[in-house]
Amino acid sequence: KEQYINRWLNIKRDVPQKPEYSYTAQVLLNAYNTIARSRKFSDVIPAALSAHDINAYLSIHELPIEIDIFNEVIFTLDNDYMKEECEKMERQRVIDNRKTKK
Protein backbone atom coordinates (compact mmCIF):
# COMPACT_ATOMS: atom_id res chain seq x y z
CA LYS A 1 0.00 0.00 0.00
CA GLU A 2 2.75 2.45 0.94
CA GLN A 3 4.58 1.72 -2.32
CA TYR A 4 1.50 2.81 -4.27
CA ILE A 5 1.22 5.99 -2.22
CA ASN A 6 4.92 6.74 -2.74
CA ARG A 7 4.57 6.12 -6.48
CA TRP A 8 1.53 8.39 -6.61
CA LEU A 9 3.42 11.12 -4.73
CA ASN A 10 6.51 10.54 -6.93
CA ILE A 11 8.62 9.62 -3.94
CA LYS A 12 11.69 7.72 -5.05
CA ARG A 13 12.64 5.75 -1.98
CA ASP A 14 12.31 2.21 -0.82
CA VAL A 15 9.75 1.34 1.78
CA PRO A 16 11.59 0.34 4.95
CA GLN A 17 11.20 -3.23 6.01
CA LYS A 18 9.24 -4.04 9.12
CA PRO A 19 11.74 -4.26 12.00
CA GLU A 20 12.38 -7.56 13.68
CA TYR A 21 10.28 -8.03 16.82
CA SER A 22 12.14 -7.37 20.06
CA TYR A 23 10.62 -8.35 23.40
CA THR A 24 13.01 -6.02 25.22
CA ALA A 25 12.12 -3.05 23.01
CA GLN A 26 8.42 -3.74 23.53
CA VAL A 27 8.87 -3.88 27.31
CA LEU A 28 10.87 -0.63 27.29
CA LEU A 29 8.33 1.24 25.14
CA ASN A 30 5.44 -0.05 27.25
CA ALA A 31 7.32 0.97 30.39
CA TYR A 32 7.90 4.47 29.02
CA ASN A 33 4.23 4.83 28.07
CA THR A 34 3.16 3.72 31.53
CA ILE A 35 5.64 5.97 33.32
CA ALA A 36 4.75 8.95 31.11
CA ARG A 37 1.16 8.72 32.33
CA SER A 38 2.41 10.10 35.64
CA ARG A 39 3.82 13.21 33.93
CA LYS A 40 3.03 16.47 35.67
CA PHE A 41 2.14 19.70 33.88
CA SER A 42 2.56 23.33 34.81
CA ASP A 43 -0.35 24.95 33.02
CA VAL A 44 0.14 23.41 29.56
CA ILE A 45 3.89 22.90 29.84
CA PRO A 46 4.92 19.28 30.47
CA ALA A 47 7.51 18.51 33.13
CA ALA A 48 10.25 15.98 32.54
CA LEU A 49 9.84 12.59 34.16
CA SER A 50 11.63 12.20 37.46
CA ALA A 51 13.51 9.37 39.11
CA HIS A 52 10.53 9.11 41.47
CA ASP A 53 8.23 8.36 38.51
CA ILE A 54 10.57 5.62 37.33
CA ASN A 55 10.98 4.16 40.82
CA ALA A 56 7.20 3.97 41.21
CA TYR A 57 7.08 1.86 38.03
CA LEU A 58 9.99 -0.31 39.15
CA SER A 59 8.35 -1.06 42.48
CA ILE A 60 5.70 -3.18 40.72
CA HIS A 61 7.39 -4.37 37.49
CA GLU A 62 10.37 -6.59 36.77
CA LEU A 63 13.05 -5.49 34.36
CA PRO A 64 14.37 -7.48 31.40
CA ILE A 65 17.64 -5.47 31.46
CA GLU A 66 20.00 -3.78 33.90
CA ILE A 67 18.62 -0.77 35.79
CA ASP A 68 21.17 1.71 34.41
CA ILE A 69 20.28 0.82 30.82
CA PHE A 70 16.58 0.98 31.66
CA ASN A 71 16.95 4.47 33.17
CA GLU A 72 19.00 5.65 30.20
CA VAL A 73 16.37 4.45 27.72
CA ILE A 74 13.47 6.00 29.64
CA PHE A 75 15.24 9.34 30.08
CA THR A 76 16.30 9.36 26.40
CA LEU A 77 12.73 8.72 25.25
CA ASP A 78 11.53 11.43 27.61
CA ASN A 79 14.16 13.89 26.36
CA ASP A 80 12.95 13.26 22.81
CA TYR A 81 9.37 13.87 23.91
CA MET A 82 10.30 17.08 25.73
CA LYS A 83 12.25 18.35 22.72
CA GLU A 84 9.30 17.65 20.42
CA GLU A 85 6.90 19.42 22.80
CA CYS A 86 9.19 22.48 22.99
CA GLU A 87 9.32 22.61 19.19
CA LYS A 88 5.51 22.39 19.01
CA MET A 89 5.11 25.20 21.55
CA GLU A 90 7.62 27.35 19.66
CA ARG A 91 5.78 26.80 16.35
CA GLN A 92 2.50 27.69 18.06
CA ARG A 93 4.06 30.81 19.57
CA VAL A 94 5.22 31.93 16.10
CA ILE A 95 1.73 31.34 14.68
CA ASP A 96 0.13 33.24 17.55
CA ASN A 97 2.55 36.15 17.07
CA ARG A 98 1.70 36.31 13.36
CA LYS A 99 -2.02 36.41 14.17
CA THR A 100 -1.64 39.25 16.67
CA LYS A 101 0.40 41.34 14.18
CA LYS A 102 -2.42 41.29 11.61
Backbone as CSV, one residue per row, in Angstrom:
resi,resn,N_x,N_y,N_z,CA_x,CA_y,CA_z,C_x,C_y,C_z
1,LYS,0.823,-1.185,0.000,0.000,0.000,0.000,0.872,1.255,0.000
2,GLU,1.896,1.276,0.859,2.751,2.453,0.944,3.530,2.675,-0.348
3,GLN,3.878,1.581,-1.046,4.575,1.717,-2.322,3.704,2.445,-3.335
4,TYR,2.421,2.146,-3.347,1.500,2.808,-4.269,1.371,4.296,-3.927
5,ILE,1.306,4.586,-2.651,1.220,5.985,-2.218,2.491,6.722,-2.617
6,ASN,3.648,6.114,-2.371,4.919,6.740,-2.740,5.000,6.960,-4.248
7,ARG,4.555,5.982,-5.022,4.569,6.122,-6.476,3.644,7.260,-6.898
8,TRP,2.488,7.344,-6.295,1.532,8.391,-6.613,2.094,9.770,-6.259
9,LEU,2.819,9.847,-5.154,3.421,11.116,-4.730,4.777,11.367,-5.381
10,ASN,5.202,10.450,-6.254,6.507,10.538,-6.931,7.670,10.537,-5.956
11,ILE,7.541,9.763,-4.905,8.624,9.621,-3.936,9.491,8.463,-4.389
12,LYS,10.762,8.729,-4.540,11.685,7.718,-5.052,12.522,7.144,-3.912
13,ARG,11.895,6.398,-3.053,12.641,5.746,-1.975,12.003,4.396,-1.695
14,ASP,12.810,3.535,-1.167,12.307,2.212,-0.823,11.523,2.275,0.471
15,VAL,10.533,1.448,0.552,9.751,1.341,1.778,10.579,0.540,2.778
16,PRO,10.797,1.087,3.975,11.589,0.344,4.953,10.903,-0.964,5.335
17,GLN,11.719,-1.942,5.582,11.200,-3.234,6.006,10.721,-3.161,7.448
18,LYS,9.728,-3.968,7.757,9.239,-4.038,9.118,10.385,-4.530,10.010
19,PRO,10.633,-3.826,11.136,11.739,-4.256,12.001,11.443,-5.599,12.656
20,GLU,12.506,-6.280,12.996,12.377,-7.560,13.678,11.810,-7.322,15.079
21,TYR,10.906,-8.175,15.506,10.283,-8.031,16.822,11.331,-8.174,17.920
22,SER,11.237,-7.315,18.914,12.136,-7.367,20.058,11.298,-7.281,21.339
23,TYR,11.340,-8.333,22.124,10.623,-8.351,23.399,11.116,-7.224,24.304
24,THR,12.433,-7.041,24.357,13.011,-6.019,25.223,12.559,-4.627,24.796
25,ALA,12.573,-4.360,23.493,12.125,-3.053,23.007,10.653,-2.833,23.345
26,GLN,9.841,-3.867,23.204,8.422,-3.737,23.535,8.238,-3.425,25.018
27,VAL,8.965,-4.120,25.865,8.869,-3.884,27.308,9.300,-2.447,27.637
28,LEU,10.381,-1.983,27.017,10.867,-0.627,27.288,9.876,0.438,26.815
29,LEU,9.313,0.263,25.637,8.334,1.237,25.138,7.064,1.226,25.976
30,ASN,6.612,0.037,26.367,5.443,-0.046,27.247,5.730,0.592,28.599
31,ALA,6.936,0.367,29.111,7.317,0.974,30.391,7.307,2.491,30.274
32,TYR,7.883,3.015,29.200,7.896,4.472,29.017,6.470,5.014,28.950
33,ASN,5.619,4.366,28.179,4.229,4.831,28.071,3.526,4.819,29.417
34,THR,3.776,3.807,30.207,3.160,3.715,31.532,3.709,4.805,32.456
35,ILE,5.020,4.958,32.458,5.643,5.965,33.323,5.207,7.370,32.905
36,ALA,5.104,7.616,31.605,4.746,8.945,31.109,3.335,9.351,31.520
37,ARG,2.511,8.393,31.870,1.157,8.722,32.330,1.185,9.481,33.656
38,SER,2.297,9.392,34.370,2.407,10.104,35.644,3.005,11.501,35.457
39,ARG,3.214,11.904,34.215,3.819,13.206,33.931,2.995,14.329,34.546
40,LYS,3.689,15.300,35.093,3.032,16.469,35.674,3.138,17.629,34.697
41,PHE,2.174,18.537,34.777,2.139,19.696,33.884,2.033,20.968,34.713
42,SER,2.692,22.005,34.243,2.556,23.329,34.815,1.814,24.140,33.761
43,ASP,0.550,24.395,34.019,-0.353,24.953,33.016,-0.401,23.954,31.850
44,VAL,0.128,24.330,30.702,0.135,23.412,29.559,1.543,22.914,29.242
45,ILE,2.496,23.269,30.088,3.893,22.896,29.845,4.199,21.589,30.579
46,PRO,4.618,20.554,29.822,4.917,19.276,30.471,6.235,19.329,31.246
47,ALA,6.274,18.633,32.350,7.512,18.512,33.127,8.196,17.201,32.738
48,ALA,9.493,17.194,32.827,10.252,15.978,32.541,9.920,14.922,33.591
49,LEU,10.049,13.676,33.200,9.844,12.594,34.157,10.962,12.618,35.194
50,SER,10.637,12.191,36.391,11.629,12.204,37.464,12.027,10.773,37.826
51,ALA,13.086,10.675,38.604,13.507,9.365,39.108,12.406,8.756,39.964
52,HIS,11.652,9.602,40.660,10.533,9.111,41.475,9.489,8.412,40.600
53,ASP,9.194,8.976,39.431,8.225,8.359,38.514,8.713,6.982,38.064
54,ILE,9.999,6.893,37.761,10.570,5.617,37.327,10.576,4.621,38.475
55,ASN,10.951,5.069,39.671,10.981,4.164,40.821,9.593,3.625,41.156
56,ALA,8.563,4.439,40.977,7.196,3.969,41.214,6.866,2.829,40.258
57,TYR,7.296,2.934,39.012,7.075,1.863,38.029,7.861,0.613,38.434
58,LEU,9.125,0.820,38.820,9.994,-0.311,39.149,9.548,-1.064,40.397
59,SER,8.795,-0.400,41.249,8.347,-1.061,42.477,7.324,-2.170,42.200
60,ILE,6.707,-2.150,41.019,5.696,-3.179,40.722,5.977,-3.982,39.447
61,HIS,7.071,-3.654,38.729,7.390,-4.369,37.493,8.820,-4.899,37.540
62,GLU,9.019,-6.043,36.894,10.367,-6.594,36.772,11.014,-6.056,35.505
63,LEU,12.327,-6.014,35.511,13.051,-5.495,34.356,13.709,-6.610,33.557
64,PRO,13.681,-6.486,32.224,14.372,-7.483,31.404,15.841,-7.132,31.171
65,ILE,16.261,-5.938,31.657,17.637,-5.473,31.459,18.137,-4.815,32.742
66,GLU,19.411,-4.417,32.728,19.997,-3.776,33.902,19.336,-2.419,34.140
67,ILE,19.307,-2.006,35.390,18.620,-0.773,35.789,19.226,0.467,35.137
68,ASP,20.549,0.519,35.008,21.168,1.711,34.415,20.797,1.867,32.939
69,ILE,20.701,0.763,32.225,20.278,0.817,30.821,18.802,1.203,30.742
70,PHE,18.003,0.643,31.626,16.578,0.979,31.663,16.388,2.479,31.879
71,ASN,17.060,3.029,32.886,16.954,4.465,33.167,17.397,5.299,31.977
72,GLU,18.490,4.899,31.347,18.998,5.652,30.201,17.979,5.664,29.058
73,VAL,17.372,4.528,28.784,16.370,4.445,27.716,15.161,5.315,28.042
74,ILE,14.662,5.226,29.260,13.471,5.998,29.641,13.771,7.498,29.578
75,PHE,14.908,7.919,30.107,15.243,9.339,30.075,15.507,9.827,28.644
76,THR,16.080,8.982,27.794,16.303,9.363,26.401,14.976,9.531,25.667
77,LEU,14.064,8.593,25.858,12.733,8.724,25.248,12.035,9.979,25.755
78,ASP,12.178,10.251,27.047,11.535,11.434,27.610,12.175,12.709,27.090
79,ASN,13.489,12.722,26.932,14.156,13.894,26.365,13.665,14.162,24.947
80,ASP,13.483,13.100,24.169,12.954,13.257,22.814,11.548,13.838,22.851
81,TYR,10.730,13.349,23.767,9.370,13.871,23.912,9.400,15.351,24.300
82,MET,10.221,15.697,25.267,10.297,17.078,25.729,10.782,18.006,24.611
83,LYS,11.753,17.551,23.836,12.252,18.353,22.722,11.139,18.583,21.702
84,GLU,10.403,17.536,21.377,9.296,17.654,20.424,8.220,18.610,20.944
85,GLU,7.903,18.528,22.220,6.900,19.421,22.800,7.368,20.879,22.772
86,CYS,8.646,21.116,23.052,9.186,22.483,22.992,9.103,23.031,21.569
87,GLU,9.412,22.181,20.590,9.324,22.613,19.193,7.879,22.935,18.818
88,LYS,6.930,22.122,19.279,5.511,22.390,19.011,5.085,23.714,19.627
89,MET,5.485,23.950,20.875,5.111,25.196,21.545,5.734,26.402,20.845
90,GLU,6.965,26.251,20.361,7.615,27.351,19.655,6.891,27.642,18.342
91,ARG,6.526,26.593,17.598,5.778,26.801,16.354,4.448,27.488,16.643
92,GLN,3.776,27.074,17.707,2.500,27.690,18.059,2.687,29.148,18.465
93,ARG,3.771,29.437,19.162,4.061,30.811,19.566,4.270,31.689,18.335
94,VAL,4.986,31.186,17.340,5.221,31.930,16.104,3.897,32.189,15.390
95,ILE,3.043,31.184,15.316,1.728,31.335,14.681,0.901,32.367,15.423
96,ASP,0.895,32.283,16.746,0.128,33.239,17.546,0.648,34.664,17.354
97,ASN,1.971,34.822,17.282,2.551,36.152,17.069,2.153,36.716,15.709
98,ARG,2.109,35.863,14.701,1.695,36.314,13.365,0.224,36.771,13.379
99,LYS,-0.600,36.051,14.113,-2.023,36.405,14.167,-2.228,37.733,14.869
100,THR,-1.459,38.001,15.920,-1.637,39.249,16.666,-1.106,40.451,15.899
101,LYS,-0.167,40.243,14.972,0.397,41.338,14.182,-0.544,41.782,13.073
102,LYS,-1.498,40.939,12.709,-2.424,41.295,11.610,-3.473,42.253,12.041
